[in-house]
């Protein structure tokens, strides 16, 4: 792995500005057993935990958007907006 969890988080936040626009917090940790990154999004009392496969994270760091992650982020924000 040629990058840190912080670098991946920064890249995700850069690629998906809606995270910042909706003031969603993000935390990332690497799960060696699953060879994937666990990504937690939190806004107020609501949370969404998902994962990014190592291959997808590598592509993300290369500037390729992860469609699966984008869908997860979009759904989380949509659900948050609907509950306001």
mmCIF file as gemmi writes it, N, C-alpha and C atoms, coordinates in Angstrom:
data_model
loop_
_atom_site.group_PDB
_atom_site.id
_atom_site.type_symbol
_atom_site.label_atom_id
_atom_site.label_alt_id
_atom_site.label_comp_id
_atom_site.label_asym_id
_atom_site.label_entity_id
_atom_site.label_seq_id
_atom_site.pdbx_PDB_ins_code
_atom_site.Cartn_x
_atom_site.Cartn_y
_atom_site.Cartn_z
_atom_site.occupancy
_atom_site.B_iso_or_equiv
_atom_site.pdbx_formal_charge
_atom_site.auth_seq_id
_atom_site.auth_asym_id
_atom_site.pdbx_PDB_model_num
ATOM 1 N N . UNK Axp A 1 ? 0.864 -1.176 0 1 0 ? 1 A 1
ATOM 2 C CA . UNK Axp A 1 ? 0 0 0 1 0 ? 1 A 1
ATOM 3 C C . UNK Axp A 1 ? 0.898 1.222 0 1 0 ? 1 A 1
ATOM 4 N N . UNK Axp A 2 ? 0.805 2.03 -1.038 1 0 ? 2 A 1
ATOM 5 C CA . UNK Axp A 2 ? 1.682 3.172 -1.171 1 0 ? 2 A 1
ATOM 6 C C . UNK Axp A 2 ? 1.075 4.478 -0.686 1 0 ? 2 A 1
ATOM 7 N N . UNK Axp A 3 ? 0.035 4.421 0.119 1 0 ? 3 A 1
ATOM 8 C CA . UNK Axp A 3 ? -0.619 5.642 0.609 1 0 ? 3 A 1
ATOM 9 C C . UNK Axp A 3 ? -1.23 5.359 1.986 1 0 ? 3 A 1
ATOM 10 N N . UNK Axp A 4 ? -1.496 6.404 2.7 1 0 ? 4 A 1
ATOM 11 C CA . UNK Axp A 4 ? -2.047 6.264 4.054 1 0 ? 4 A 1
ATOM 12 C C . UNK Axp A 4 ? -3.571 6.359 4.035 1 0 ? 4 A 1
ATOM 13 N N . UNK Axp A 5 ? -4.177 5.994 5.141 1 0 ? 5 A 1
ATOM 14 C CA . UNK Axp A 5 ? -5.627 6.151 5.296 1 0 ? 5 A 1
ATOM 15 C C . UNK Axp A 5 ? -6.019 7.617 5.132 1 0 ? 5 A 1
ATOM 16 N N . UNK Axp A 6 ? -5.192 8.509 5.666 1 0 ? 6 A 1
ATOM 17 C CA . UNK Axp A 6 ? -5.473 9.949 5.579 1 0 ? 6 A 1
ATOM 18 C C . UNK Axp A 6 ? -5.438 10.41 4.125 1 0 ? 6 A 1
ATOM 19 N N . UNK Axp A 7 ? -4.46 9.935 3.367 1 0 ? 7 A 1
ATOM 20 C CA . UNK Axp A 7 ? -4.367 10.309 1.952 1 0 ? 7 A 1
ATOM 21 C C . UNK Axp A 7 ? -5.584 9.808 1.18 1 0 ? 7 A 1
ATOM 22 N N . UNK Axp A 8 ? -6.04 8.594 1.477 1 0 ? 8 A 1
ATOM 23 C CA . UNK Axp A 8 ? -7.229 8.058 0.817 1 0 ? 8 A 1
ATOM 24 C C . UNK Axp A 8 ? -8.457 8.879 1.197 1 0 ? 8 A 1
ATOM 25 N N . UNK Axp A 9 ? -8.583 9.215 2.455 1 0 ? 9 A 1
ATOM 26 C CA . UNK Axp A 9 ? -9.711 10.04 2.917 1 0 ? 9 A 1
ATOM 27 C C . UNK Axp A 9 ? -9.701 11.387 2.193 1 0 ? 9 A 1
ATOM 28 N N . UNK Axp A 10 ? -8.549 12.028 2.123 1 0 ? 10 A 1
ATOM 29 C CA . UNK Axp A 10 ? -8.439 13.319 1.438 1 0 ? 10 A 1
ATOM 30 C C . UNK Axp A 10 ? -8.835 13.205 -0.031 1 0 ? 10 A 1
ATOM 31 N N . UNK Axp A 11 ? -8.422 12.12 -0.67 1 0 ? 11 A 1
ATOM 32 C CA . UNK Axp A 11 ? -8.74 11.916 -2.087 1 0 ? 11 A 1
ATOM 33 C C . UNK Axp A 11 ? -10.243 11.707 -2.271 1 0 ? 11 A 1
ATOM 34 N N . UNK Axp A 12 ? -10.861 10.915 -1.415 1 0 ? 12 A 1
ATOM 35 C CA . UNK Axp A 12 ? -12.302 10.677 -1.492 1 0 ? 12 A 1
ATOM 36 C C . UNK Axp A 12 ? -13.056 11.989 -1.308 1 0 ? 12 A 1
ATOM 37 N N . UNK Axp A 13 ? -12.631 12.794 -0.351 1 0 ? 13 A 1
ATOM 38 C CA . UNK Axp A 13 ? -13.303 14.06 -0.093 1 0 ? 13 A 1
ATOM 39 C C . UNK Axp A 13 ? -13.114 15.034 -1.248 1 0 ? 13 A 1
ATOM 40 N N . UNK Axp A 14 ? -11.984 14.951 -1.911 1 0 ? 14 A 1
ATOM 41 C CA . UNK Axp A 14 ? -11.732 15.778 -3.095 1 0 ? 14 A 1
ATOM 42 C C . UNK Axp A 14 ? -12.623 15.341 -4.262 1 0 ? 14 A 1
ATOM 43 N N . UNK Axp A 15 ? -12.762 14.036 -4.448 1 0 ? 15 A 1
ATOM 44 C CA . UNK Axp A 15 ? -13.525 13.505 -5.574 1 0 ? 15 A 1
ATOM 45 C C . UNK Axp A 15 ? -15.035 13.605 -5.375 1 0 ? 15 A 1
ATOM 46 N N . UNK Axp A 16 ? -15.464 13.64 -4.135 1 0 ? 16 A 1
ATOM 47 C CA . UNK Axp A 16 ? -16.891 13.701 -3.815 1 0 ? 16 A 1
ATOM 48 C C . UNK Axp A 16 ? -17.157 14.913 -2.927 1 0 ? 16 A 1
ATOM 49 N N . UNK Axp A 17 ? -17.213 16.107 -3.515 1 0 ? 17 A 1
ATOM 50 C CA . UNK Axp A 17 ? -17.356 17.338 -2.726 1 0 ? 17 A 1
ATOM 51 C C . UNK Axp A 17 ? -18.656 17.413 -1.934 1 0 ? 17 A 1
ATOM 52 N N . UNK Axp A 18 ? -19.646 16.612 -2.287 1 0 ? 18 A 1
ATOM 53 C CA . UNK Axp A 18 ? -20.884 16.622 -1.523 1 0 ? 18 A 1
ATOM 54 C C . UNK Axp A 18 ? -20.659 16.215 -0.068 1 0 ? 18 A 1
ATOM 55 N N . UNK Axp A 19 ? -19.595 15.467 0.201 1 0 ? 19 A 1
ATOM 56 C CA . UNK Axp A 19 ? -19.262 15.098 1.582 1 0 ? 19 A 1
ATOM 57 C C . UNK Axp A 19 ? -19.008 16.359 2.394 1 0 ? 19 A 1
ATOM 58 N N . UNK Axp A 20 ? -18.22 17.251 1.845 1 0 ? 20 A 1
ATOM 59 C CA . UNK Axp A 20 ? -17.903 18.505 2.519 1 0 ? 20 A 1
ATOM 60 C C . UNK Axp A 20 ? -19.123 19.423 2.53 1 0 ? 20 A 1
ATOM 61 N N . UNK Axp A 21 ? -19.826 19.501 1.402 1 0 ? 21 A 1
ATOM 62 C CA . UNK Axp A 21 ? -20.984 20.39 1.289 1 0 ? 21 A 1
ATOM 63 C C . UNK Axp A 21 ? -22.056 20.072 2.321 1 0 ? 21 A 1
ATOM 64 N N . UNK Axp A 22 ? -22.215 18.805 2.674 1 0 ? 22 A 1
ATOM 65 C CA . UNK Axp A 22 ? -23.225 18.393 3.647 1 0 ? 22 A 1
ATOM 66 C C . UNK Axp A 22 ? -22.632 18.159 5.039 1 0 ? 22 A 1
ATOM 67 N N . UNK Axp A 23 ? -21.379 18.549 5.227 1 0 ? 23 A 1
ATOM 68 C CA . UNK Axp A 23 ? -20.713 18.453 6.533 1 0 ? 23 A 1
ATOM 69 C C . UNK Axp A 23 ? -20.764 17.038 7.103 1 0 ? 23 A 1
ATOM 70 N N . UNK Axp A 24 ? -20.445 16.077 6.262 1 0 ? 24 A 1
ATOM 71 C CA . UNK Axp A 24 ? -20.401 14.675 6.666 1 0 ? 24 A 1
ATOM 72 C C . UNK Axp A 24 ? -18.968 14.35 7.087 1 0 ? 24 A 1
ATOM 73 N N . UNK Axp A 25 ? -18.81 13.716 8.25 1 0 ? 25 A 1
ATOM 74 C CA . UNK Axp A 25 ? -17.466 13.33 8.669 1 0 ? 25 A 1
ATOM 75 C C . UNK Axp A 25 ? -17.142 11.945 8.108 1 0 ? 25 A 1
ATOM 76 N N . UNK Axp A 26 ? -15.863 11.721 7.88 1 0 ? 26 A 1
ATOM 77 C CA . UNK Axp A 26 ? -15.395 10.475 7.276 1 0 ? 26 A 1
ATOM 78 C C . UNK Axp A 26 ? -14.243 9.927 8.089 1 0 ? 26 A 1
ATOM 79 N N . UNK Axp A 27 ? -14.28 8.625 8.347 1 0 ? 27 A 1
ATOM 80 C CA . UNK Axp A 27 ? -13.13 7.962 8.949 1 0 ? 27 A 1
ATOM 81 C C . UNK Axp A 27 ? -12.851 6.687 8.165 1 0 ? 27 A 1
ATOM 82 N N . UNK Axp A 28 ? -11.582 6.342 8.084 1 0 ? 28 A 1
ATOM 83 C CA . UNK Axp A 28 ? -11.161 5.188 7.281 1 0 ? 28 A 1
ATOM 84 C C . UNK Axp A 28 ? -10.15 4.368 8.074 1 0 ? 28 A 1
ATOM 85 N N . UNK Axp A 29 ? -10.312 3.053 7.997 1 0 ? 29 A 1
ATOM 86 C CA . UNK Axp A 29 ? -9.302 2.155 8.544 1 0 ? 29 A 1
ATOM 87 C C . UNK Axp A 29 ? -9.156 0.958 7.608 1 0 ? 29 A 1
ATOM 88 N N . UNK Axp A 30 ? -7.971 0.382 7.6 1 0 ? 30 A 1
ATOM 89 C CA . UNK Axp A 30 ? -7.714 -0.755 6.724 1 0 ? 30 A 1
ATOM 90 C C . UNK Axp A 30 ? -7.953 -2.047 7.485 1 0 ? 30 A 1
ATOM 91 N N . UNK Axp A 31 ? -8.721 -2.951 6.911 1 0 ? 31 A 1
ATOM 92 C CA . UNK Axp A 31 ? -8.999 -4.26 7.493 1 0 ? 31 A 1
ATOM 93 C C . UNK Axp A 31 ? -8.154 -5.283 6.748 1 0 ? 31 A 1
ATOM 94 N N . UNK Axp A 32 ? -7.091 -5.734 7.4 1 0 ? 32 A 1
ATOM 95 C CA . UNK Axp A 32 ? -6.161 -6.671 6.749 1 0 ? 32 A 1
ATOM 96 C C . UNK Axp A 32 ? -6.847 -7.994 6.39 1 0 ? 32 A 1
ATOM 97 N N . UNK Axp A 33 ? -7.725 -8.458 7.247 1 0 ? 33 A 1
ATOM 98 C CA . UNK Axp A 33 ? -8.395 -9.737 7.004 1 0 ? 33 A 1
ATOM 99 C C . UNK Axp A 33 ? -9.236 -9.684 5.725 1 0 ? 33 A 1
ATOM 100 N N . UNK Axp A 34 ? -9.867 -8.546 5.467 1 0 ? 34 A 1
ATOM 101 C CA . UNK Axp A 34 ? -10.711 -8.398 4.281 1 0 ? 34 A 1
ATOM 102 C C . UNK Axp A 34 ? -9.966 -7.787 3.106 1 0 ? 34 A 1
ATOM 103 N N . UNK Axp A 35 ? -8.734 -7.313 3.353 1 0 ? 35 A 1
ATOM 104 C CA . UNK Axp A 35 ? -7.947 -6.618 2.343 1 0 ? 35 A 1
ATOM 105 C C . UNK Axp A 35 ? -8.765 -5.489 1.717 1 0 ? 35 A 1
ATOM 106 N N . UNK Axp A 36 ? -9.42 -4.729 2.608 1 0 ? 36 A 1
ATOM 107 C CA . UNK Axp A 36 ? -10.298 -3.639 2.168 1 0 ? 36 A 1
ATOM 108 C C . UNK Axp A 36 ? -10.257 -2.517 3.206 1 0 ? 36 A 1
ATOM 109 N N . UNK Axp A 37 ? -10.647 -1.342 2.755 1 0 ? 37 A 1
ATOM 110 C CA . UNK Axp A 37 ? -10.749 -0.199 3.652 1 0 ? 37 A 1
ATOM 111 C C . UNK Axp A 37 ? -12.185 -0.087 4.15 1 0 ? 37 A 1
ATOM 112 N N . UNK Axp A 38 ? -12.361 0.064 5.446 1 0 ? 38 A 1
ATOM 113 C CA . UNK Axp A 38 ? -13.673 0.315 6.021 1 0 ? 38 A 1
ATOM 114 C C . UNK Axp A 38 ? -13.843 1.823 6.1 1 0 ? 38 A 1
ATOM 115 N N . UNK Axp A 39 ? -14.916 2.31 5.534 1 0 ? 39 A 1
ATOM 116 C CA . UNK Axp A 39 ? -15.156 3.747 5.464 1 0 ? 39 A 1
ATOM 117 C C . UNK Axp A 39 ? -16.445 4.049 6.222 1 0 ? 39 A 1
ATOM 118 N N . UNK Axp A 40 ? -16.351 4.959 7.186 1 0 ? 40 A 1
ATOM 119 C CA . UNK Axp A 40 ? -17.525 5.334 7.968 1 0 ? 40 A 1
ATOM 120 C C . UNK Axp A 40 ? -17.857 6.793 7.696 1 0 ? 40 A 1
ATOM 121 N N . UNK Axp A 41 ? -19.105 7.024 7.299 1 0 ? 41 A 1
ATOM 122 C CA . UNK Axp A 41 ? -19.628 8.375 7.104 1 0 ? 41 A 1
ATOM 123 C C . UNK Axp A 41 ? -20.572 8.66 8.254 1 0 ? 41 A 1
ATOM 124 N N . UNK Axp A 42 ? -20.486 9.866 8.8 1 0 ? 42 A 1
ATOM 125 C CA . UNK Axp A 42 ? -21.347 10.21 9.924 1 0 ? 42 A 1
ATOM 126 C C . UNK Axp A 42 ? -21.841 11.642 9.779 1 0 ? 42 A 1
ATOM 127 N N . UNK Axp A 43 ? -23.124 11.805 10.031 1 0 ? 43 A 1
ATOM 128 C CA . UNK Axp A 43 ? -23.755 13.124 10.041 1 0 ? 43 A 1
ATOM 129 C C . UNK Axp A 43 ? -24.747 13.109 11.193 1 0 ? 43 A 1
ATOM 130 N N . UNK Axp A 44 ? -24.505 13.947 12.193 1 0 ? 44 A 1
ATOM 131 C CA . UNK Axp A 44 ? -25.325 13.966 13.403 1 0 ? 44 A 1
ATOM 132 C C . UNK Axp A 44 ? -25.351 12.551 13.992 1 0 ? 44 A 1
ATOM 133 N N . UNK Axp A 45 ? -26.527 11.977 14.195 1 0 ? 45 A 1
ATOM 134 C CA . UNK Axp A 45 ? -26.604 10.637 14.798 1 0 ? 45 A 1
ATOM 135 C C . UNK Axp A 45 ? -26.674 9.53 13.751 1 0 ? 45 A 1
ATOM 136 N N . UNK Axp A 46 ? -26.632 9.876 12.49 1 0 ? 46 A 1
ATOM 137 C CA . UNK Axp A 46 ? -26.726 8.887 11.412 1 0 ? 46 A 1
ATOM 138 C C . UNK Axp A 46 ? -25.339 8.454 10.945 1 0 ? 46 A 1
ATOM 139 N N . UNK Axp A 47 ? -25.227 7.158 10.658 1 0 ? 47 A 1
ATOM 140 C CA . UNK Axp A 47 ? -23.95 6.618 10.197 1 0 ? 47 A 1
ATOM 141 C C . UNK Axp A 47 ? -24.169 5.662 9.037 1 0 ? 47 A 1
ATOM 142 N N . UNK Axp A 48 ? -23.174 5.595 8.186 1 0 ? 48 A 1
ATOM 143 C CA . UNK Axp A 48 ? -23.127 4.601 7.123 1 0 ? 48 A 1
ATOM 144 C C . UNK Axp A 48 ? -21.714 4.044 7.117 1 0 ? 48 A 1
ATOM 145 N N . UNK Axp A 49 ? -21.603 2.738 7.206 1 0 ? 49 A 1
ATOM 146 C CA . UNK Axp A 49 ? -20.299 2.098 7.104 1 0 ? 49 A 1
ATOM 147 C C . UNK Axp A 49 ? -20.31 1.247 5.845 1 0 ? 49 A 1
ATOM 148 N N . UNK Axp A 50 ? -19.292 1.412 5.037 1 0 ? 50 A 1
ATOM 149 C CA . UNK Axp A 50 ? -19.155 0.642 3.813 1 0 ? 50 A 1
ATOM 150 C C . UNK Axp A 50 ? -17.691 0.245 3.677 1 0 ? 50 A 1
ATOM 151 N N . UNK Axp A 51 ? -17.351 -0.388 2.612 1 0 ? 51 A 1
ATOM 152 C CA . UNK Axp A 51 ? -15.954 -0.763 2.406 1 0 ? 51 A 1
ATOM 153 C C . UNK Axp A 51 ? -15.546 -0.459 0.97 1 0 ? 51 A 1
ATOM 154 N N . UNK Axp A 52 ? -14.262 -0.322 0.802 1 0 ? 52 A 1
ATOM 155 C CA . UNK Axp A 52 ? -13.666 -0.142 -0.523 1 0 ? 52 A 1
ATOM 156 C C . UNK Axp A 52 ? -12.608 -1.221 -0.67 1 0 ? 52 A 1
ATOM 157 N N . UNK Axp A 53 ? -12.77 -2.029 -1.684 1 0 ? 53 A 1
ATOM 158 C CA . UNK Axp A 53 ? -11.766 -3.053 -1.964 1 0 ? 53 A 1
ATOM 159 C C . UNK Axp A 53 ? -10.433 -2.362 -2.256 1 0 ? 53 A 1
ATOM 160 N N . UNK Axp A 54 ? -9.348 -3.028 -1.936 1 0 ? 54 A 1
ATOM 161 C CA . UNK Axp A 54 ? -8.008 -2.471 -2.14 1 0 ? 54 A 1
ATOM 162 C C . UNK Axp A 54 ? -7.822 -2.01 -3.588 1 0 ? 54 A 1
ATOM 163 N N . UNK Axp A 55 ? -8.284 -2.808 -4.544 1 0 ? 55 A 1
ATOM 164 C CA . UNK Axp A 55 ? -8.146 -2.455 -5.96 1 0 ? 55 A 1
ATOM 165 C C . UNK Axp A 55 ? -8.878 -1.145 -6.264 1 0 ? 55 A 1
ATOM 166 N N . UNK Axp A 56 ? -10.093 -0.983 -5.726 1 0 ? 56 A 1
ATOM 167 C CA . UNK Axp A 56 ? -10.859 0.249 -5.934 1 0 ? 56 A 1
ATOM 168 C C . UNK Axp A 56 ? -10.183 1.443 -5.27 1 0 ? 56 A 1
ATOM 169 N N . UNK Axp A 57 ? -9.612 1.221 -4.098 1 0 ? 57 A 1
ATOM 170 C CA . UNK Axp A 57 ? -8.9 2.301 -3.405 1 0 ? 57 A 1
ATOM 171 C C . UNK Axp A 57 ? -7.678 2.73 -4.213 1 0 ? 57 A 1
ATOM 172 N N . UNK Axp A 58 ? -6.977 1.763 -4.772 1 0 ? 58 A 1
ATOM 173 C CA . UNK Axp A 58 ? -5.817 2.082 -5.614 1 0 ? 58 A 1
ATOM 174 C C . UNK Axp A 58 ? -6.241 2.942 -6.802 1 0 ? 58 A 1
ATOM 175 N N . UNK Axp A 59 ? -7.358 2.562 -7.442 1 0 ? 59 A 1
ATOM 176 C CA . UNK Axp A 59 ? -7.85 3.338 -8.581 1 0 ? 59 A 1
ATOM 177 C C . UNK Axp A 59 ? -8.295 4.73 -8.148 1 0 ? 59 A 1
ATOM 178 N N . UNK Axp A 60 ? -8.907 4.812 -6.996 1 0 ? 60 A 1
ATOM 179 C CA . UNK Axp A 60 ? -9.324 6.109 -6.458 1 0 ? 60 A 1
ATOM 180 C C . UNK Axp A 60 ? -8.108 7.024 -6.298 1 0 ? 60 A 1
ATOM 181 N N . UNK Axp A 61 ? -7.043 6.478 -5.764 1 0 ? 61 A 1
ATOM 182 C CA . UNK Axp A 61 ? -5.826 7.269 -5.577 1 0 ? 61 A 1
ATOM 183 C C . UNK Axp A 61 ? -5.232 7.699 -6.919 1 0 ? 61 A 1
ATOM 184 N N . UNK Axp A 62 ? -5.553 6.955 -7.977 1 0 ? 62 A 1
ATOM 185 C CA . UNK Axp A 62 ? -5.093 7.303 -9.329 1 0 ? 62 A 1
ATOM 186 C C . UNK Axp A 62 ? -6.061 8.242 -10.038 1 0 ? 62 A 1
ATOM 187 N N . UNK Axp A 63 ? -7.118 8.689 -9.297 1 0 ? 63 A 1
ATOM 188 C CA . UNK Axp A 63 ? -8.043 9.663 -9.856 1 0 ? 63 A 1
ATOM 189 C C . UNK Axp A 63 ? -9.262 9.07 -10.544 1 0 ? 63 A 1
ATOM 190 N N . UNK Axp A 64 ? -9.464 7.76 -10.398 1 0 ? 64 A 1
ATOM 191 C CA . UNK Axp A 64 ? -10.623 7.112 -10.997 1 0 ? 64 A 1
ATOM 192 C C . UNK Axp A 64 ? -11.705 6.997 -9.934 1 0 ? 64 A 1
ATOM 193 N N . UNK Axp A 65 ? -12.866 7.584 -10.209 1 0 ? 65 A 1
ATOM 194 C CA . UNK Axp A 65 ? -13.955 7.539 -9.234 1 0 ? 65 A 1
ATOM 195 C C . UNK Axp A 65 ? -14.47 6.115 -9.059 1 0 ? 65 A 1
ATOM 196 N N . UNK Axp A 66 ? -14.762 5.785 -7.836 1 0 ? 66 A 1
ATOM 197 C CA . UNK Axp A 66 ? -15.326 4.488 -7.501 1 0 ? 66 A 1
ATOM 198 C C . UNK Axp A 66 ? -16.85 4.615 -7.556 1 0 ? 66 A 1
ATOM 199 N N . UNK Axp A 67 ? -17.471 3.988 -8.533 1 0 ? 67 A 1
ATOM 200 C CA . UNK Axp A 67 ? -18.908 4.107 -8.741 1 0 ? 67 A 1
ATOM 201 C C . UNK Axp A 67 ? -19.669 3.609 -7.512 1 0 ? 67 A 1
ATOM 202 N N . UNK Axp A 68 ? -19.263 2.466 -6.98 1 0 ? 68 A 1
ATOM 203 C CA . UNK Axp A 68 ? -19.944 1.902 -5.814 1 0 ? 68 A 1
ATOM 204 C C . UNK Axp A 68 ? -19.926 2.888 -4.647 1 0 ? 68 A 1
ATOM 205 N N . UNK Axp A 69 ? -18.783 3.469 -4.384 1 0 ? 69 A 1
ATOM 206 C CA . UNK Axp A 69 ? -18.671 4.428 -3.283 1 0 ? 69 A 1
ATOM 207 C C . UNK Axp A 69 ? -19.524 5.663 -3.553 1 0 ? 69 A 1
ATOM 208 N N . UNK Axp A 70 ? -19.509 6.142 -4.768 1 0 ? 70 A 1
ATOM 209 C CA . UNK Axp A 70 ? -20.323 7.304 -5.132 1 0 ? 70 A 1
ATOM 210 C C . UNK Axp A 70 ? -21.803 7.057 -4.895 1 0 ? 70 A 1
ATOM 211 N N . UNK Axp A 71 ? -22.26 5.85 -5.219 1 0 ? 71 A 1
ATOM 212 C CA . UNK Axp A 71 ? -23.663 5.499 -4.989 1 0 ? 71 A 1
ATOM 213 C C . UNK Axp A 71 ? -23.96 5.48 -3.499 1 0 ? 71 A 1
ATOM 214 N N . UNK Axp A 72 ? -23.06 4.91 -2.712 1 0 ? 72 A 1
ATOM 215 C CA . UNK Axp A 72 ? -23.245 4.858 -1.262 1 0 ? 72 A 1
ATOM 216 C C . UNK Axp A 72 ? -23.317 6.265 -0.669 1 0 ? 72 A 1
ATOM 217 N N . UNK Axp A 73 ? -22.422 7.134 -1.098 1 0 ? 73 A 1
ATOM 218 C CA . UNK Axp A 73 ? -22.414 8.515 -0.601 1 0 ? 73 A 1
ATOM 219 C C . UNK Axp A 73 ? -23.709 9.22 -0.985 1 0 ? 73 A 1
ATOM 220 N N . UNK Axp A 74 ? -24.103 9.08 -2.239 1 0 ? 74 A 1
ATOM 221 C CA . UNK Axp A 74 ? -25.329 9.711 -2.714 1 0 ? 74 A 1
ATOM 222 C C . UNK Axp A 74 ? -26.549 9.246 -1.946 1 0 ? 74 A 1
ATOM 223 N N . UNK Axp A 75 ? -26.639 7.95 -1.673 1 0 ? 75 A 1
ATOM 224 C CA . UNK Axp A 75 ? -27.783 7.404 -0.944 1 0 ? 75 A 1
ATOM 225 C C . UNK Axp A 75 ? -27.786 7.9 0.502 1 0 ? 75 A 1
ATOM 226 N N . UNK Axp A 76 ? -26.615 7.954 1.117 1 0 ? 76 A 1
ATOM 227 C CA . UNK Axp A 76 ? -26.528 8.441 2.494 1 0 ? 76 A 1
ATOM 228 C C . UNK Axp A 76 ? -27.021 9.882 2.574 1 0 ? 76 A 1
ATOM 229 N N . UNK Axp A 77 ? -26.565 10.727 1.676 1 0 ? 77 A 1
ATOM 230 C CA . UNK Axp A 77 ? -26.969 12.135 1.676 1 0 ? 77 A 1
ATOM 231 C C . UNK Axp A 77 ? -28.456 12.265 1.364 1 0 ? 77 A 1
ATOM 232 N N . UNK Axp A 78 ? -28.953 11.483 0.417 1 0 ? 78 A 1
ATOM 233 C CA . UNK Axp A 78 ? -30.376 11.507 0.092 1 0 ? 78 A 1
ATOM 234 C C . UNK Axp A 78 ? -31.218 11.12 1.304 1 0 ? 78 A 1
ATOM 235 N N . UNK Axp A 79 ? -30.824 10.043 1.992 1 0 ? 79 A 1
ATOM 236 C CA . UNK Axp A 79 ? -31.546 9.621 3.189 1 0 ? 79 A 1
ATOM 237 C C . UNK Axp A 79 ? -31.501 10.687 4.273 1 0 ? 79 A 1
ATOM 238 N N . UNK Axp A 80 ? -30.376 11.343 4.416 1 0 ? 80 A 1
ATOM 239 C CA . UNK Axp A 80 ? -30.249 12.394 5.419 1 0 ? 80 A 1
ATOM 240 C C . UNK Axp A 80 ? -31.181 13.542 5.093 1 0 ? 80 A 1
ATOM 241 N N . UNK Axp A 81 ? -31.201 13.957 3.833 1 0 ? 81 A 1
ATOM 242 C CA . UNK Axp A 81 ? -32.043 15.073 3.404 1 0 ? 81 A 1
ATOM 243 C C . UNK Axp A 81 ? -33.529 14.744 3.584 1 0 ? 81 A 1
ATOM 244 N N . UNK Axp A 82 ? -33.921 13.509 3.302 1 0 ? 82 A 1
ATOM 245 C CA . UNK Axp A 82 ? -35.321 13.113 3.425 1 0 ? 82 A 1
ATOM 246 C C . UNK Axp A 82 ? -35.796 13.123 4.871 1 0 ? 82 A 1
ATOM 247 N N . UNK Axp A 83 ? -34.892 12.945 5.819 1 0 ? 83 A 1
ATOM 248 C CA . UNK Axp A 83 ? -35.275 12.884 7.231 1 0 ? 83 A 1
ATOM 249 C C . UNK Axp A 83 ? -35.274 14.231 7.921 1 0 ? 83 A 1
ATOM 250 N N . UNK Axp A 84 ? -34.904 15.277 7.217 1 0 ? 84 A 1
ATOM 251 C CA . UNK Axp A 84 ? -34.852 16.601 7.831 1 0 ? 84 A 1
ATOM 252 C C . UNK Axp A 84 ? -36.222 17.083 8.204 1 0 ? 84 A 1
